[in-house]
């Protein structure tokens, strides 16, 4: 109907068509107010109702208690690499970090500018092709907090169960798999996620923080970088990303209409399994990721163990077949198919069919 192609981008990623249609229909007259949401004053009741609805929807979908604040911030996950230690670091209590790829490595650099970090586990020696096992991780009971990334878009790895950090707050970068499976929010101190994978359009960063942790920040933390500032002002200390927050509200409605996160998770598992099976059953395609660490969101794979010429040809021919953004990250090469929440099963089926055809012609 819309001549849409199959988009396997790692982010900004595919969005639900019903949500795009709803946003289109309300673009000139949002909810009967006679103007676009992008034209509303963020201080008006008509907009605050939208913001409040977005927060309430996220709380319902994720079952978030009042012990936690839900914030809509800006600056992406990259700003959170600095903002978290600015607010949560306790003097002389190092931050425990588990390094599983590029994004945790970047977080470590920012943490060390503000606080002290301690590397408690890393899969770097295995080229980040797996998640460290529990017996490899030695946590400090006096750490300020523990930092990890739940899913690694570049390397295609994912935590399928989280470590118990006891009384030490667990801080997780969930940018690329939030809302894709059910979690118990009470097990976390702080969750942050850039919106552009499963939440909505780029430009909003979702932060879910246990309220007591926001009180750790000292007076030296700049006002704009204090979580307490944004909690007190309901994420409207400054002008928020109004369209992005509105869009998040629509996405949460879509998730609820699909049966909630549990239904989304089952579909995600089925799609990932379908693609991984196609890879595993082939001698032409291989996955470099340990089977127990494979991501349901980002499936990375190689042709003939890593044949750059064939992989380049694969990407070009897939693009001609209306399947785009299958090239692996520039730092690792190979191929990558991102299967975020809005990715339809028809896209995965089309990809597997193309893979089989490409193998028959080039294998």
Secondary structure, 3 states (H helix, E strand, C coil): CCCCCEECCCCCCCCCHHHHHHHHHCCCCHHHCCCCHHHCCCCCHHHHHHHHHHHHHHHHHHCCCCCEEEEEECCHHHHHHHHHHHHHCECCECEEEEECCHHHHHHHHHHHHHCCEEEEEECHHHCCCCCCCHHHCCCCCCCCEEEEECEECCCCEECCCCCCCCCCEEEEECCCCCCCCCCCHHHCCEEEEECCCCCCCCCCEEEEEEHHHHHHCCCCCCHHHCHHHHHHCCCCCCCCCHHHHHHHHHHHHHHHHCCHHHHHHHHHHHHHHHHHHHHHCCCCEECCCCHHHECCCEEEEEECCCCHHHHHHHHHHHHHCCEECCECCCCCCCEEEECCCCCCHHHHHHHHHHHHHHHHHHC
